[in-house]
Amino acid sequence: MILQTADTRWPEWADFFKVLGWCGLRLGEACGLQWGDLGAVGGFLTITRTVQYRKVQGQAQVLVGAPKSGRDAR
């Protein structure tokens, strides 16, 4: 139902929601994806980073770090 709604109401975001759902990614992991993380030959994604947005002392910060599994963080 969510993916159908995304297709009709927010088609520009539909693929993003599909990747989240089909791969079981957390939002920060999906936001941290880069083209090099896609293995087109094997059809896999390598999750090496997560992205967080925080406001610290009135300053907006984007933090890039290791995913919750603790692996990598290039």
The first five atom37 places (N, CA, C, CB, O) and aatype in JSON, in Angstrom:
{
  "aatype": [12, 9, 10, 5, 16, 0, 3, 16, 1, 17, 14, 6, 17, 0, 3, 13, 13, 11, 19, 10, 7, 17, 4, 7, 10, 1, 10, 7, 6, 0, 4, 7, 10, 5, 17, 7, 3, 10, 7, 0, 19, 7, 7, 13, 10, 16, 9, 16, 1, 16, 19, 5, 18, 1, 11, 19, 5, 7, 5, 0, 5, 19, 10, 19, 7, 0, 14, 11, 15, 7, 1, 3, 0, 1],
  "atom_mask": [
    [1, 1, 1, 1, 1],
    [1, 1, 1, 1, 1],
    [1, 1, 1, 1, 1],
    [1, 1, 1, 1, 1],
    [1, 1, 1, 1, 1],
    [1, 1, 1, 1, 1],
    [1, 1, 1, 1, 1],
    [1, 1, 1, 1, 1],
    [1, 1, 1, 1, 1],
    [1, 1, 1, 1, 1],
    [1, 1, 1, 1, 1],
    [1, 1, 1, 1, 1],
    [1, 1, 1, 1, 1],
    [1, 1, 1, 1, 1],
    [1, 1, 1, 1, 1],
    [1, 1, 1, 1, 1],
    [1, 1, 1, 1, 1],
    [1, 1, 1, 1, 1],
    [1, 1, 1, 1, 1],
    [1, 1, 1, 1, 1],
    [1, 1, 1, 0, 1],
    [1, 1, 1, 1, 1],
    [1, 1, 1, 1, 1],
    [1, 1, 1, 0, 1],
    [1, 1, 1, 1, 1],
    [1, 1, 1, 1, 1],
    [1, 1, 1, 1, 1],
    [1, 1, 1, 0, 1],
    [1, 1, 1, 1, 1],
    [1, 1, 1, 1, 1],
    [1, 1, 1, 1, 1],
    [1, 1, 1, 0, 1],
    [1, 1, 1, 1, 1],
    [1, 1, 1, 1, 1],
    [1, 1, 1, 1, 1],
    [1, 1, 1, 0, 1],
    [1, 1, 1, 1, 1],
    [1, 1, 1, 1, 1],
    [1, 1, 1, 0, 1],
    [1, 1, 1, 1, 1],
    [1, 1, 1, 1, 1],
    [1, 1, 1, 0, 1],
    [1, 1, 1, 0, 1],
    [1, 1, 1, 1, 1],
    [1, 1, 1, 1, 1],
    [1, 1, 1, 1, 1],
    [1, 1, 1, 1, 1],
    [1, 1, 1, 1, 1],
    [1, 1, 1, 1, 1],
    [1, 1, 1, 1, 1],
    [1, 1, 1, 1, 1],
    [1, 1, 1, 1, 1],
    [1, 1, 1, 1, 1],
    [1, 1, 1, 1, 1],
    [1, 1, 1, 1, 1],
    [1, 1, 1, 1, 1],
    [1, 1, 1, 1, 1],
    [1, 1, 1, 0, 1],
    [1, 1, 1, 1, 1],
    [1, 1, 1, 1, 1],
    [1, 1, 1, 1, 1],
    [1, 1, 1, 1, 1],
    [1, 1, 1, 1, 1],
    [1, 1, 1, 1, 1],
    [1, 1, 1, 0, 1],
    [1, 1, 1, 1, 1],
    [1, 1, 1, 1, 1],
    [1, 1, 1, 1, 1],
    [1, 1, 1, 1, 1],
    [1, 1, 1, 0, 1],
    [1, 1, 1, 1, 1],
    [1, 1, 1, 1, 1],
    [1, 1, 1, 1, 1],
    [1, 1, 1, 1, 1]
  ],
  "atom_positions": [
    [[0.82, -1.2, 0.0], [0.0, 0.0, 0.0], [0.87, 1.26, 0.0], [-0.94, 0.0, 1.22], [0.6, 2.2, -0.75]],
    [[1.92, 1.29, 0.84], [2.79, 2.46, 0.9], [3.49, 2.67, -0.45], [3.84, 2.3, 2.03], [3.59, 3.79, -0.94]],
    [[3.96, 1.58, -1.04], [4.68, 1.71, -2.31], [3.74, 2.13, -3.44], [5.36, 0.38, -2.67], [4.15, 2.88, -4.32]],
    [[2.5, 1.67, -3.42], [1.52, 2.1, -4.42], [1.21, 3.58, -4.26], [0.22, 1.27, -4.3], [1.11, 4.31, -5.25]],
    [[1.07, 4.03, -3.02], [0.82, 5.45, -2.76], [2.0, 6.3, -3.23], [0.56, 5.68, -1.26], [1.8, 7.36, -3.83]],
    [[3.21, 5.83, -2.96], [4.4, 6.57, -3.42], [4.41, 6.66, -4.94], [5.69, 5.88, -2.92], [4.74, 7.71, -5.49]],
    [[4.05, 5.57, -5.63], [4.01, 5.59, -7.09], [3.06, 6.64, -7.64], [3.62, 4.22, -7.62], [3.35, 7.3, -8.63]],
    [[1.91, 6.79, -6.99], [0.91, 7.71, -7.51], [1.07, 9.15, -7.02], [-0.46, 7.23, -7.16], [0.89, 10.09, -7.78]],
    [[1.42, 9.31, -5.73], [1.48, 10.66, -5.17], [2.85, 11.31, -5.23], [1.03, 10.63, -3.76], [2.95, 12.53, -5.39]],
    [[3.91, 10.51, -5.11], [5.28, 11.03, -5.1], [6.17, 10.19, -6.01], [5.85, 11.06, -3.66], [7.1, 9.54, -5.52]],
    [[5.91, 10.17, -7.31], [6.68, 9.3, -8.21], [8.19, 9.57, -8.19], [6.16, 9.45, -9.62], [8.98, 8.66, -8.45]],
    [[8.59, 10.8, -7.88], [10.01, 11.12, -7.83], [10.71, 10.47, -6.63], [10.2, 12.63, -7.78], [11.94, 10.35, -6.61]],
    [[9.95, 10.05, -5.63], [10.49, 9.39, -4.43], [10.19, 7.9, -4.38], [9.93, 10.06, -3.18], [10.67, 7.2, -3.49]],
    [[9.41, 7.39, -5.32], [8.95, 6.01, -5.27], [10.11, 5.01, -5.24], [8.07, 5.72, -6.48], [10.08, 4.06, -4.46]],
    [[11.12, 5.21, -6.06], [12.25, 4.28, -6.07], [13.0, 4.29, -4.74], [13.22, 4.63, -7.21], [13.46, 3.24, -4.28]],
    [[13.11, 5.43, -4.12], [13.76, 5.54, -2.81], [13.01, 4.69, -1.78], [13.82, 7.01, -2.34], [13.63, 3.94, -1.02]],
    [[11.68, 4.81, -1.75], [10.87, 4.02, -0.81], [10.98, 2.53, -1.1], [9.41, 4.45, -0.87], [10.99, 1.71, -0.18]],
    [[11.06, 2.17, -2.38], [11.18, 0.76, -2.75], [12.51, 0.18, -2.27], [11.06, 0.6, -4.27], [12.54, -0.94, -1.77]],
    [[13.59, 0.93, -2.4], [14.89, 0.46, -1.91], [14.84, 0.27, -0.4], [16.02, 1.46, -2.3], [15.34, -0.72, 0.12]],
    [[14.24, 1.22, 0.31], [14.1, 1.1, 1.77], [13.36, -0.19, 2.14], [13.36, 2.31, 2.34], [13.81, -0.94, 3.0]],
    [[12.25, -0.42, 1.49], [11.41, -1.57, 1.82], [11.99, -2.9, 1.38], [0.0, 0.0, 0.0], [12.02, -3.85, 2.16]],
    [[12.44, -2.97, 0.15], [12.93, -4.24, -0.38], [14.25, -4.67, 0.24], [13.09, -4.14, -1.88], [14.5, -5.87, 0.4]],
    [[15.09, -3.72, 0.6], [16.41, -4.06, 1.15], [16.45, -3.98, 2.67], [17.46, -3.12, 0.58], [17.44, -4.38, 3.28]],
    [[15.39, -3.49, 3.28], [15.36, -3.39, 4.73], [16.34, -2.36, 5.28], [0.0, 0.0, 0.0], [16.87, -2.52, 6.38]],
    [[16.56, -1.3, 4.52], [17.51, -0.27, 4.93], [16.87, 0.7, 5.92], [18.04, 0.5, 3.72], [15.67, 0.97, 5.86]],
    [[17.68, 1.21, 6.81], [17.27, 2.33, 7.65], [17.39, 3.6, 6.8], [18.15, 2.42, 8.97], [18.11, 3.62, 5.81]],
    [[16.68, 4.62, 7.19], [16.68, 5.87, 6.44], [18.09, 6.43, 6.27], [15.79, 6.9, 7.12], [18.47, 6.83, 5.17]],
    [[18.87, 6.48, 7.34], [20.23, 7.0, 7.28], [21.13, 6.2, 6.37], [0.0, 0.0, 0.0], [22.0, 6.75, 5.7]],
    [[20.93, 4.87, 6.33], [21.72, 4.02, 5.44], [21.39, 4.3, 3.99], [21.47, 2.54, 5.76], [22.28, 4.37, 3.14]],
    [[20.1, 4.48, 3.7], [19.7, 4.78, 2.32], [20.23, 6.15, 1.89], [18.16, 4.75, 2.19], [20.65, 6.32, 0.75]],
    [[20.22, 7.12, 2.79], [20.75, 8.45, 2.48], [22.26, 8.43, 2.29], [20.38, 9.43, 3.58], [22.82, 9.31, 1.63]],
    [[22.93, 7.45, 2.86], [24.38, 7.33, 2.73], [24.84, 6.57, 1.5], [0.0, 0.0, 0.0], [26.05, 6.47, 1.26]],
    [[23.92, 6.04, 0.71], [24.31, 5.27, -0.47], [25.0, 6.14, -1.51], [23.08, 4.61, -1.09], [24.64, 7.3, -1.72]],
    [[26.0, 5.56, -2.15], [26.7, 6.2, -3.27], [26.76, 5.19, -4.41], [28.15, 6.67, -2.85], [26.57, 4.0, -4.2]],
    [[27.02, 5.68, -5.62], [27.03, 4.8, -6.8], [27.98, 3.62, -6.63], [27.41, 5.59, -8.04], [27.68, 2.52, -7.09]],
    [[29.11, 3.82, -5.98], [30.08, 2.75, -5.79], [29.59, 1.63, -4.88], [0.0, 0.0, 0.0], [30.18, 0.55, -4.84]],
    [[28.49, 1.88, -4.14], [27.93, 0.87, -3.25], [27.06, -0.15, -3.99], [27.11, 1.54, -2.16], [26.68, -1.18, -3.44]],
    [[26.75, 0.15, -5.24], [25.9, -0.72, -6.05], [26.76, -1.68, -6.86], [25.0, 0.11, -6.99], [27.59, -1.26, -7.66]],
    [[26.56, -2.97, -6.64], [27.25, -3.99, -7.44], [26.31, -4.46, -8.52], [0.0, 0.0, 0.0], [25.57, -5.42, -8.33]],
    [[26.34, -3.8, -9.67], [25.39, -4.08, -10.75], [25.52, -5.51, -11.28], [25.58, -3.1, -11.88], [24.52, -6.12, -11.64]],
    [[26.74, -6.04, -11.33], [26.93, -7.39, -11.86], [26.28, -8.43, -10.94], [28.44, -7.7, -12.03], [25.57, -9.31, -11.42]],
    [[26.5, -8.32, -9.66], [25.93, -9.28, -8.71], [24.55, -8.88, -8.21], [0.0, 0.0, 0.0], [23.87, -9.69, -7.58]],
    [[24.14, -7.65, -8.47], [22.84, -7.16, -8.02], [22.75, -7.0, -6.51], [0.0, 0.0, 0.0], [21.78, -7.45, -5.89]],
    [[23.74, -6.36, -5.92], [23.74, -6.2, -4.47], [24.13, -4.78, -4.09], [24.69, -7.19, -3.82], [24.71, -4.05, -4.89]],
    [[23.81, -4.41, -2.86], [24.22, -3.12, -2.28], [25.16, -3.41, -1.12], [22.97, -2.29, -1.8], [24.94, -4.34, -0.34]],
    [[26.19, -2.6, -1.0], [27.08, -2.69, 0.14], [26.82, -1.46, 1.01], [28.59, -2.77, -0.3], [26.99, -0.33, 0.57]],
    [[26.39, -1.71, 2.25], [26.06, -0.61, 3.16], [27.3, -0.34, 4.01], [24.82, -0.96, 4.06], [27.66, -1.14, 4.87]],
    [[27.95, 0.8, 3.77], [29.19, 1.11, 4.47], [29.11, 2.39, 5.29], [30.31, 1.22, 3.49], [30.07, 2.73, 6.0]],
    [[27.99, 3.1, 5.22], [27.9, 4.36, 5.95], [26.44, 4.68, 6.24], [28.55, 5.51, 5.14], [25.52, 4.17, 5.6]],
    [[26.26, 5.52, 7.22], [24.94, 6.06, 7.53], [25.09, 7.58, 7.66], [24.34, 5.43, 8.84], [26.16, 8.08, 8.02]],
    [[24.03, 8.28, 7.38], [24.05, 9.75, 7.42], [23.0, 10.2, 8.43], [23.78, 10.37, 6.0], [21.87, 9.72, 8.43]],
    [[23.4, 11.12, 9.29], [22.48, 11.68, 10.28], [22.51, 13.2, 10.18], [22.85, 11.21, 11.71], [23.55, 13.8, 9.9]],
    [[21.36, 13.79, 10.4], [21.24, 15.25, 10.45], [20.96, 15.63, 11.89], [20.1, 15.78, 9.48], [20.02, 15.12, 12.51]],
    [[21.78, 16.51, 12.43], [21.6, 16.96, 13.81], [21.77, 18.46, 13.89], [22.59, 16.25, 14.76], [22.48, 19.08, 13.1]],
    [[21.09, 19.01, 14.85], [21.25, 20.43, 15.14], [21.94, 20.53, 16.49], [19.86, 21.19, 15.13], [21.39, 20.13, 17.51]],
    [[23.16, 21.07, 16.49], [23.96, 21.18, 17.7], [24.25, 22.65, 17.95], [25.29, 20.36, 17.58], [24.87, 23.32, 17.12]],
    [[23.81, 23.16, 19.08], [23.99, 24.56, 19.45], [23.56, 25.51, 18.32], [25.44, 24.82, 19.82], [24.26, 26.47, 18.01]],
    [[22.42, 25.21, 17.74], [21.88, 26.05, 16.69], [22.5, 25.85, 15.32], [0.0, 0.0, 0.0], [22.06, 26.47, 14.35]],
    [[23.51, 25.01, 15.21], [24.18, 24.74, 13.94], [23.7, 23.4, 13.37], [25.73, 24.73, 14.11], [23.67, 22.4, 14.09]],
    [[23.34, 23.39, 12.11], [22.96, 22.15, 11.44], [24.22, 21.39, 11.05], [22.08, 22.44, 10.19], [25.15, 21.95, 10.48]],
    [[24.23, 20.1, 11.35], [25.37, 19.26, 11.01], [24.89, 17.99, 10.33], [26.2, 18.92, 12.26], [23.87, 17.42, 10.71]],
    [[25.63, 17.57, 9.31], [25.4, 16.29, 8.66], [26.56, 15.4, 9.07], [25.27, 16.43, 7.09], [27.72, 15.7, 8.76]],
    [[26.26, 14.31, 9.75], [27.28, 13.4, 10.25], [27.26, 12.12, 9.44], [27.06, 13.11, 11.74], [26.2, 11.53, 9.23]],
    [[28.42, 11.68, 8.98], [28.56, 10.43, 8.24], [29.37, 9.49, 9.11], [29.23, 10.65, 6.84], [30.45, 9.84, 9.58]],
    [[28.85, 8.29, 9.32], [29.55, 7.34, 10.17], [29.25, 5.91, 9.78], [0.0, 0.0, 0.0], [28.61, 5.66, 8.75]],
    [[29.7, 4.98, 10.59], [29.48, 3.56, 10.35], [28.0, 3.24, 10.55], [30.36, 2.69, 11.28], [27.33, 3.86, 11.38]],
    [[27.49, 2.27, 9.8], [26.1, 1.84, 10.03], [25.99, 1.15, 11.38], [25.62, 0.9, 8.9], [26.99, 0.89, 12.04]],
    [[24.77, 0.86, 11.77], [24.52, 0.29, 13.09], [25.25, -1.04, 13.29], [23.03, 0.09, 13.29], [25.56, -1.41, 14.42]],
    [[25.52, -1.76, 12.19], [26.25, -3.02, 12.29], [27.69, -2.8, 12.72], [26.21, -3.75, 10.97], [28.36, -3.73, 13.18]],
    [[28.19, -1.54, 12.56], [29.56, -1.22, 12.95], [30.6, -1.5, 11.88], [0.0, 0.0, 0.0], [31.79, -1.26, 12.1]],
    [[30.16, -1.98, 10.74], [31.1, -2.31, 9.67], [31.4, -1.11, 8.8], [30.56, -3.44, 8.81], [30.49, -0.36, 8.43]],
    [[32.65, -0.93, 8.47], [33.15, 0.07, 7.54], [32.87, 1.5, 7.97], [32.56, -0.17, 6.19], [32.91, 1.78, 9.17]],
    [[32.61, 2.38, 7.09], [32.34, 3.82, 7.21], [33.45, 4.54, 6.48], [32.25, 4.29, 8.72], [34.27, 5.24, 7.07]],
    [[33.44, 4.36, 5.2], [34.47, 4.95, 4.33], [34.41, 6.44, 4.33], [34.34, 4.44, 2.92], [35.2, 7.1, 3.66]]
  ]
}
